[in-house]
């Protein structure tokens, strides 16, 4: 009987070792981290630029300068001969890249209009923040310069301005 008791104890011990071993493997399997590694390549080309600046309607005005930096900054300097004179420029912006864009802001207008002479005013038409410019697309907008007809003093008849249109990537 002593032998039978020992066999029973060995079986219990072996069973407990098996249970402990099984629990260890189970715990190890449940607590391990799953790591997935991979590589992806995203390609895109950002190329937003002013393609051209052309004179539009000119009333008693002469262009001294209408240039672009081949980016989205343009500089204008117009000689206006008398109150009521005006100049209009047609600016074409092109998205030559593969990424759709959105106008974020137009900088320079408020600053130039606050500078002297304040009777000469610049404005931008047909483009506003939020306008979209898809890949490969072009958009034409106007830059206008006006010597207010209500001006009563003789001033320097030219005013130089630099205008920048900021674009950002379109998000869905």
Secondary structure, 3 states (H helix, E strand, C coil): CHHHHHHHHHHHHHHHHHHHHHHHHHHHHHHCCCCCCCCCCCCCCCCEEEEEEEEEEEECEEEEEEEECCCCEEEEEEEECCCCCEEEEEEEEEECCCCCEEEEEEECHHHHHHCCCCCEEEEEECCCCCCEECCCCEEEEEEEEEECCCCCCCCCCEEEEEEEEEEEECCC
